[in-house]
Amino acid sequence: MSEKNEQKHESLIHYANGPSLEEINNTVDVPANANFFKTLLAYSGPGALVAVGYMDPGNWVTSIAGGAQFKYKLLTVILISSLIAMLLQYMSAKLGIVTGKDLAQLTRENTSKTGGFFLWIITELAIMATDIAEIIGSAIALKLLFHIPVLLGIIITAFDVLLLLLLMKLGFRKIEAIVACLIFVILAVFTYEVVLAQPQLGPMVQGFIPDPVILQNQSMLYLSLGIVGATVMPHNLYLHSSISQARKYDRHDKASVKRAVRFSTWDSNIQLTLAFIVNTLLLLLGAALFYGTNSDLGRFVDLYNALQDPKIAGAVASPILSTLFAIALLASGQNSTITGTLSGQIVMEGFVHMKMKLWARRVITRLLSIIPVIIFAVVFNGNEAKIEELLTFSQVFLSIALPFSIFPLIKYSSDKGLMSDFKNNTAVKYLGYLIAIILTILNIWLIYTTIFPGA
């Protein structure tokens, strides 16, 4: 390697237009002639990183509040949201596997340099918004578990970059495994709490059947819009189209590509089913423990306190339940640390062809995200209620970014020139566009009601 190339290689930032996430692309071995379950195990992992976005701390309060206010009626909304997520993530994984490029790369190829830069900024804001939710969730979890002041907890979260750097040295497969373990921690915690809460089985099953009253009751409709509109995270579509390429499959053999698409879809659907179960458990917890109590469950601290208050949670109230809730909140926050950084690297490389050292990428992203949270913490003297209001407003950026990712995803995954025989069929294509239009309308409504709450 020449001296000039060595300097370029060692620099903090350089421009590149190679494979998506080059350091993990085509690095995970898969068996050639193994049975179904061994092959599925080899392809399992990317779905777990994607599923994290569907059980984000920002969605927890909404799901529990849905149960607390309307009992089991909004279970059907969670089910529909999960099915939408499965369809879009299937398109995303398939796009990456078949084309060998991620959604950011393909979008950049079909836009001008200025357009690519604009889309990069929009997507970076969405990733920062996700990071803000992780910071707030982790900081509050640290206070609930260890009585660490919120401001100090926010600063502590800045050092989770060290955790990510350690994981990257262990290899991408290890990252997938750790994320999957954290998901199972969250699943186990809420399964245990719901079993203790003893929800009513009959009404629960009935809750999965669509009820016209959801459209007729304004409060119920508004909360439903919140659940559906916040379901699809823009960064997940970029993330999945990239990490689905981590497996070693023959990029030029149609049968090998078909096999990769098939098992990646299985992986995605299984993990998103777990996310659906977690969100269902959250709503069941709210319904079984808090329905009819008129409790204020708008914040993480409210939920923590309610789970150990016999006047609200009844006979099952226990400090153990509250502690488990805080542990699950911390696990969810750390999962977002990993996926947010990877997503940021994908969109930076894809949209502006800029490659940055992973540690630098993480430090810059975290510092940009942590500044507004620290400002809120200082101005409001560590008041959790005010800090969590920032979490609500951060979701606005996710809503703004969604159309810029979802419409290109459907367009490119339906393009025969790009996808050949793997393109979306007509029914899937138009169903995707219908979903995209509905989600966009819902998110516009959420933005409006967030900015003008009295309207």
C-alpha positions as CSV (number, residue, x, y, z in Angstrom):
1,M,0.0,0.0,0.0
2,S,1.4,3.4,-1.0
3,E,2.0,6.2,1.5
4,K,-0.9,8.1,0.0
5,N,-3.3,5.2,0.4
6,E,-2.1,4.5,3.9
7,Q,-2.9,8.1,4.9
8,K,-6.4,7.7,3.3
9,H,-6.9,4.4,5.1
10,E,-5.9,5.8,8.5
11,S,-7.9,9.1,8.2
12,L,-11.0,9.5,10.4
13,I,-13.3,10.1,7.4
14,H,-13.0,9.2,3.8
15,Y,-15.4,8.8,0.8
16,A,-16.4,5.4,-0.3
17,N,-19.0,3.7,-2.5
18,G,-18.4,0.1,-1.8
19,P,-20.6,-2.6,-0.3
20,S,-23.0,-1.6,2.4
21,L,-21.4,-2.0,5.9
22,E,-18.3,-3.4,4.2
23,E,-16.9,-4.6,7.5
24,I,-19.7,-7.1,8.0
25,N,-20.9,-7.6,4.4
26,N,-20.6,-11.3,3.3
27,T,-18.9,-12.4,6.6
28,V,-21.4,-14.8,8.2
29,D,-21.1,-18.4,7.0
30,V,-24.3,-20.4,6.2
31,P,-24.4,-24.2,5.7
32,A,-24.8,-25.4,2.1
33,N,-26.9,-28.5,2.6
34,A,-28.2,-28.3,6.2
35,N,-31.7,-29.0,7.3
36,F,-34.3,-26.3,7.6
37,F,-33.7,-25.5,11.3
38,K,-29.9,-25.3,11.0
39,T,-30.2,-23.1,8.0
40,L,-32.7,-20.9,9.8
41,L,-30.4,-20.6,12.7
42,A,-27.5,-19.5,10.5
43,Y,-29.7,-16.7,8.9
44,S,-31.2,-15.7,12.3
45,G,-29.9,-12.4,13.7
46,P,-30.7,-9.4,11.5
47,G,-34.4,-9.8,12.4
48,A,-33.5,-9.3,16.0
49,L,-31.7,-6.0,15.3
50,V,-34.8,-4.9,13.3
51,A,-37.3,-6.0,15.9
52,V,-35.7,-3.7,18.5
53,G,-37.3,-0.7,16.7
54,Y,-40.7,-2.2,17.3
55,M,-40.4,-2.4,21.0
56,D,-38.7,0.9,21.5
57,P,-39.1,2.7,24.9
58,G,-41.1,5.4,23.1
59,N,-43.9,2.8,22.3
60,W,-44.2,1.4,25.8
61,V,-46.3,4.1,27.4
62,T,-48.6,4.1,24.4
63,S,-49.3,0.4,24.6
64,I,-49.8,0.3,28.3
65,A,-52.0,3.5,28.1
66,G,-54.1,1.8,25.4
67,G,-54.9,-1.1,27.8
68,A,-55.4,1.2,30.8
69,Q,-57.9,3.4,28.9
70,F,-59.7,0.9,26.6
71,K,-58.9,-2.5,28.0
72,Y,-58.4,-5.0,25.2
73,K,-60.0,-3.2,22.3
74,L,-56.8,-1.9,20.8
75,L,-55.2,-5.3,20.5
76,T,-56.4,-5.4,16.9
77,V,-54.5,-2.2,16.2
78,I,-51.3,-3.8,17.5
79,L,-51.9,-6.9,15.3
80,I,-52.4,-4.8,12.2
81,S,-49.3,-2.7,12.9
82,S,-47.2,-5.9,13.3
83,L,-48.5,-7.3,10.0
84,I,-47.6,-4.0,8.2
85,A,-44.1,-4.2,9.8
86,M,-43.6,-7.7,8.5
87,L,-44.5,-6.7,4.9
88,L,-42.2,-3.7,4.9
89,Q,-39.3,-5.5,6.5
90,Y,-39.7,-8.4,4.0
91,M,-39.4,-5.9,1.2
92,S,-36.3,-4.3,2.8
93,A,-34.4,-7.5,3.4
94,K,-35.3,-8.8,-0.1
95,L,-34.1,-5.5,-1.7
96,G,-30.7,-5.8,-0.1
97,I,-30.2,-9.5,-0.8
98,V,-31.2,-9.3,-4.5
99,T,-29.6,-6.1,-5.5
100,G,-26.5,-6.2,-3.2
101,K,-27.2,-2.6,-2.3
102,D,-29.0,-1.0,0.6
103,L,-32.0,1.3,0.4
104,A,-29.8,4.4,1.0
105,Q,-27.4,3.5,-1.8
106,L,-30.3,2.8,-4.3
107,T,-32.1,6.1,-3.3
108,R,-28.8,8.1,-3.8
109,E,-28.3,6.5,-7.2
110,N,-31.7,7.8,-8.3
111,T,-31.4,11.3,-6.9
112,S,-29.0,14.3,-7.4
113,K,-26.1,15.1,-5.1
114,T,-28.2,17.8,-3.5
115,G,-31.2,15.5,-3.2
116,G,-29.0,12.8,-1.6
117,F,-27.6,15.3,0.9
118,F,-31.1,16.5,1.8
119,L,-32.3,12.9,2.4
120,W,-29.2,12.2,4.4
121,I,-30.0,15.1,6.8
122,I,-33.6,14.1,7.1
123,T,-32.6,10.5,7.9
124,E,-29.9,11.6,10.3
125,L,-32.5,13.6,12.3
126,A,-34.7,10.6,12.5
127,I,-31.8,8.5,13.8
128,M,-31.0,11.3,16.4
129,A,-34.7,11.2,17.4
130,T,-34.4,7.4,18.0
131,D,-31.2,8.0,20.0
132,I,-32.9,10.7,22.1
133,A,-35.6,8.1,23.1
134,E,-32.8,5.6,24.1
135,I,-31.0,8.3,26.1
136,I,-34.1,9.3,28.0
137,G,-35.2,5.7,28.6
138,S,-31.7,4.6,29.8
139,A,-31.3,7.6,32.0
140,I,-34.6,7.1,33.7
141,A,-34.0,3.4,34.1
142,L,-30.6,4.2,35.8
143,K,-32.4,6.6,38.2
144,L,-35.1,4.0,39.0
145,L,-32.6,1.2,39.5
146,F,-29.7,3.0,41.2
147,H,-31.1,6.4,42.2
148,I,-28.7,8.1,39.9
149,P,-29.8,11.7,39.1
150,V,-31.2,12.0,35.6
151,L,-28.6,14.5,34.5
152,L,-25.8,12.2,35.6
153,G,-27.6,9.2,34.0
154,I,-27.8,11.1,30.7
155,I,-24.0,11.7,30.8
156,I,-23.3,8.1,31.6
157,T,-25.2,7.0,28.5
158,A,-22.6,8.9,26.4
159,F,-20.1,6.2,27.4
160,D,-22.1,3.3,25.9
161,V,-19.9,3.9,22.8
162,L,-17.3,1.7,24.6
163,L,-19.9,-1.1,24.8
164,L,-20.5,-1.0,21.0
165,L,-16.8,-0.9,20.2
166,L,-16.2,-4.0,22.3
167,L,-19.1,-5.8,20.6
168,M,-17.8,-4.9,17.1
169,K,-14.4,-6.5,18.0
170,L,-16.2,-9.7,19.0
171,G,-17.9,-9.9,15.5
172,F,-21.3,-9.2,14.0
173,R,-22.7,-12.6,15.0
174,K,-22.0,-11.8,18.6
175,I,-23.8,-8.5,18.3
176,E,-26.9,-10.3,16.9
177,A,-26.8,-12.8,19.8
178,I,-26.5,-10.1,22.5
179,V,-29.4,-8.2,21.0
180,A,-31.5,-11.3,20.9
181,C,-30.7,-12.0,24.5
182,L,-31.8,-8.5,25.5
183,I,-35.0,-9.0,23.6
184,F,-35.7,-12.2,25.5
185,V,-35.0,-10.4,28.8
186,I,-37.7,-7.9,27.8
187,L,-40.1,-10.7,26.7
188,A,-39.5,-12.7,29.9
189,V,-40.1,-9.7,32.2
190,F,-43.4,-8.7,30.7
191,T,-44.6,-12.3,30.3
192,Y,-44.0,-12.8,34.1
193,E,-45.8,-9.6,34.9
194,V,-48.8,-10.4,32.7
195,V,-49.1,-13.9,34.2
196,L,-49.2,-12.4,37.6
197,A,-51.8,-9.8,36.5
198,Q,-54.1,-12.6,35.2
199,P,-55.8,-10.9,32.2
200,Q,-59.3,-12.1,31.1
201,L,-58.8,-14.7,28.3
202,G,-62.2,-14.3,26.6
203,P,-62.2,-10.5,26.2
204,M,-58.5,-10.7,25.3
205,V,-59.1,-12.9,22.3
206,Q,-62.1,-10.8,21.3
207,G,-59.8,-7.8,21.3
208,F,-58.0,-9.0,18.2
209,I,-61.2,-8.7,16.2
210,P,-61.6,-5.3,14.6
211,D,-64.3,-3.2,16.4
212,P,-66.0,-0.3,14.5
213,V,-66.1,1.6,17.8
214,I,-62.4,2.4,17.4
215,L,-63.3,4.7,14.5
216,Q,-66.3,6.2,16.3
217,N,-64.6,7.0,19.6
218,Q,-62.3,10.1,19.1
219,S,-60.0,9.3,22.1
220,M,-59.7,5.7,21.0
221,L,-59.0,6.6,17.4
222,Y,-56.3,9.1,18.5
223,L,-54.5,6.5,20.6
224,S,-54.8,4.0,17.7
225,L,-53.2,6.5,15.4
226,G,-50.4,6.9,17.9
227,I,-49.8,3.1,17.9
228,V,-49.9,2.6,14.1
229,G,-48.2,5.8,13.2
230,A,-45.2,5.2,15.4
231,T,-44.8,1.5,14.4
232,V,-42.6,1.8,11.3
233,M,-39.2,3.3,12.1
234,P,-37.5,4.8,9.0
235,H,-34.0,3.7,10.0
236,N,-35.2,0.1,10.2
237,L,-35.8,0.0,6.5
238,Y,-32.3,1.2,5.8
239,L,-30.8,-1.1,8.4
240,H,-32.5,-4.3,7.2
241,S,-31.6,-3.8,3.6
242,S,-27.9,-3.6,4.7
243,I,-27.5,-6.2,7.4
244,S,-29.4,-8.8,5.4
245,Q,-26.3,-8.9,3.2
246,A,-24.1,-10.1,6.1
247,R,-24.6,-13.8,5.1
248,K,-22.3,-15.6,2.7
249,Y,-24.6,-16.5,-0.2
250,D,-23.8,-16.7,-3.9
251,R,-24.8,-13.3,-5.2
252,H,-24.9,-14.6,-8.8
253,D,-26.9,-17.8,-8.3
254,K,-30.6,-17.4,-8.4
255,A,-31.3,-20.5,-6.2
256,S,-28.9,-19.2,-3.6
257,V,-30.4,-15.7,-3.6
258,K,-33.9,-17.2,-3.4
259,R,-32.8,-19.3,-0.4
260,A,-31.3,-16.2,1.3
261,V,-34.6,-14.3,0.8
262,R,-36.6,-17.1,2.1
263,F,-34.7,-17.6,5.4
264,S,-34.2,-13.9,5.9
265,T,-38.0,-13.5,5.7
266,W,-38.4,-16.3,8.3
267,D,-35.9,-14.6,10.6
268,S,-37.6,-11.3,10.2
269,N,-41.1,-12.6,10.8
270,I,-40.2,-14.7,13.8
271,Q,-38.5,-11.7,15.5
272,L,-41.3,-9.3,14.6
273,T,-43.7,-11.8,16.1
274,L,-41.8,-11.6,19.3
275,A,-42.0,-7.8,19.1
276,F,-45.8,-8.2,18.5
277,I,-46.0,-10.4,21.6
278,V,-44.1,-7.8,23.7
279,N,-46.4,-5.0,22.6
280,T,-49.4,-7.2,23.3
281,L,-48.1,-8.0,26.8
282,L,-47.7,-4.3,27.4
283,L,-51.3,-3.6,26.5
284,L,-52.5,-6.6,28.5
285,L,-50.5,-5.3,31.5
286,G,-52.1,-1.9,31.2
287,A,-55.6,-3.5,30.9
288,A,-55.3,-6.1,33.7
289,L,-53.7,-3.8,36.3
290,F,-54.8,-0.3,35.5
291,Y,-58.1,-0.3,33.6
292,G,-60.7,1.6,35.6
293,T,-58.2,3.0,38.1
294,N,-58.0,6.5,36.5
295,S,-54.2,6.4,37.0
296,D,-51.9,8.8,35.2
297,L,-49.6,6.4,33.2
298,G,-48.2,9.0,30.8
299,R,-44.5,8.5,31.9
300,F,-42.0,5.7,32.7
301,V,-41.8,6.9,36.3
302,D,-45.6,6.7,36.6
303,L,-45.6,3.1,35.4
304,Y,-42.7,2.2,37.7
305,N,-44.6,3.6,40.7
306,A,-47.9,2.1,39.7
307,L,-46.5,-1.4,39.5
308,Q,-45.6,-1.3,43.2
309,D,-48.7,0.5,44.4
310,P,-51.4,-1.9,45.9
311,K,-54.0,0.9,45.4
312,I,-53.4,0.7,41.6
313,A,-52.0,-2.7,40.8
314,G,-53.9,-4.6,43.5
315,A,-52.6,-7.7,45.1
316,V,-49.8,-8.3,42.5
317,A,-48.2,-4.9,43.2
318,S,-44.6,-5.5,44.2
319,P,-41.2,-3.7,44.1
320,I,-39.9,-6.7,42.2
321,L,-42.3,-5.9,39.3
322,S,-41.1,-2.3,39.3
323,T,-37.5,-3.3,39.3
324,L,-38.1,-5.8,36.4
325,F,-39.8,-3.0,34.4
326,A,-36.8,-0.7,34.9
327,I,-34.4,-3.6,33.8
328,A,-36.4,-4.1,30.7
329,L,-36.4,-0.4,30.0
330,L,-32.6,-0.3,30.3
331,A,-32.2,-3.4,28.0
332,S,-34.4,-1.8,25.4
333,G,-32.3,1.4,25.5
334,Q,-29.0,-0.5,25.1
335,N,-30.4,-2.3,22.1
336,S,-31.2,1.0,20.4
337,T,-27.6,2.0,21.0
338,I,-26.4,-0.8,18.6
339,T,-29.0,-0.4,15.9
340,G,-28.9,3.4,15.8
341,T,-25.2,3.5,15.2
342,L,-25.3,0.9,12.5
343,S,-28.2,2.7,10.8
344,G,-26.3,6.0,10.9
345,Q,-23.3,4.4,9.3
346,I,-25.5,2.9,6.5
347,V,-27.2,6.2,5.6
348,M,-24.0,8.2,5.8
349,E,-22.2,5.8,3.4
350,G,-25.2,5.4,1.2
351,F,-26.4,9.0,0.8
352,V,-23.2,11.0,0.8
353,H,-20.6,8.2,0.2
354,M,-18.8,9.2,3.4
355,K,-17.2,6.5,5.6
356,M,-16.4,7.3,9.2
357,K,-14.6,5.3,11.8
358,L,-17.3,3.5,13.9
359,W,-16.1,5.1,17.2
360,A,-16.2,8.6,15.7
361,R,-19.6,8.0,14.2
362,R,-20.9,6.8,17.6
363,V,-19.4,9.7,19.5
364,I,-20.7,12.4,17.1
365,T,-24.2,10.9,17.0
366,R,-24.4,10.6,20.7
367,L,-23.1,14.1,21.4
368,L,-25.6,15.6,19.0
369,S,-28.4,13.6,20.5
370,I,-27.4,14.2,24.1
371,I,-27.2,18.0,23.9
372,P,-30.9,18.7,23.7
373,V,-31.6,16.2,26.5
374,I,-29.0,17.8,28.8
375,I,-30.5,21.3,28.0
376,F,-33.9,20.0,29.0
377,A,-32.5,18.3,32.2
378,V,-30.7,21.5,33.3
379,V,-33.5,23.9,32.4
380,F,-36.1,21.8,34.2
381,N,-33.8,20.7,37.0
382,G,-34.0,17.0,36.2
383,N,-37.8,16.9,36.1
384,E,-38.6,13.5,34.4
385,A,-42.0,14.7,33.2
386,K,-40.5,17.6,31.2
387,I,-37.6,15.5,29.9
388,E,-40.1,12.8,28.6
389,E,-41.9,15.6,26.8
390,L,-38.8,15.8,24.6
391,L,-39.3,12.1,23.8
392,T,-42.7,12.9,22.4
393,F,-41.5,15.7,20.2
394,S,-38.5,13.6,19.0
395,Q,-41.1,11.3,17.3
396,V,-42.0,14.2,15.0
397,F,-38.7,13.7,13.2
398,L,-39.4,10.0,12.7
399,S,-42.8,10.9,11.2
400,I,-41.2,13.4,8.8
401,A,-38.6,10.9,7.6
402,L,-41.0,8.0,7.0
403,P,-42.3,9.0,3.6
404,F,-38.7,9.5,2.3
405,S,-37.9,5.9,3.1
406,I,-41.1,3.9,2.6
407,F,-42.0,5.1,-0.9
408,P,-38.6,4.4,-2.4
409,L,-38.5,1.0,-0.7
410,I,-41.8,0.0,-2.4
411,K,-40.7,1.5,-5.7
412,Y,-37.3,-0.2,-5.9
413,S,-38.5,-3.6,-4.6
414,S,-41.2,-3.6,-7.3
415,D,-38.8,-2.6,-10.1
416,K,-38.2,-5.6,-12.5
417,G,-35.0,-4.0,-13.8
418,L,-33.5,-4.2,-10.2
419,M,-35.3,-7.2,-8.8
420,S,-35.9,-9.4,-11.8
421,D,-38.1,-12.4,-10.8
422,F,-37.9,-11.2,-7.2
423,K,-39.9,-8.0,-7.7
424,N,-43.1,-7.5,-5.7
425,N,-46.1,-8.9,-7.4
426,T,-48.9,-6.5,-8.3
427,A,-51.0,-7.2,-5.2
428,V,-48.1,-6.7,-2.8
429,K,-47.0,-3.6,-4.7
430,Y,-50.3,-1.8,-4.4
431,L,-50.9,-3.0,-0.9
432,G,-47.5,-1.5,0.0
433,Y,-48.4,1.8,-1.6
434,L,-51.8,1.8,0.2
435,I,-50.0,1.2,3.5
436,A,-47.5,3.9,2.8
437,I,-50.2,6.4,2.0
438,I,-52.1,5.5,5.2
439,L,-49.0,5.7,7.4
440,T,-48.0,9.0,5.9
441,I,-51.5,10.5,6.6
442,L,-51.4,9.1,10.1
443,N,-48.0,10.6,10.7
444,I,-49.0,14.0,9.3
445,W,-51.9,13.9,11.7
446,L,-49.6,13.0,14.6
447,I,-47.3,15.8,13.8
448,Y,-50.2,18.3,13.7
449,T,-51.7,17.1,17.0
450,T,-48.3,17.1,18.7
451,I,-47.6,20.7,17.6
452,F,-51.2,21.9,18.1
453,P,-52.5,19.6,20.9
454,G,-55.7,21.6,21.4
455,A,-56.7,21.5,17.8
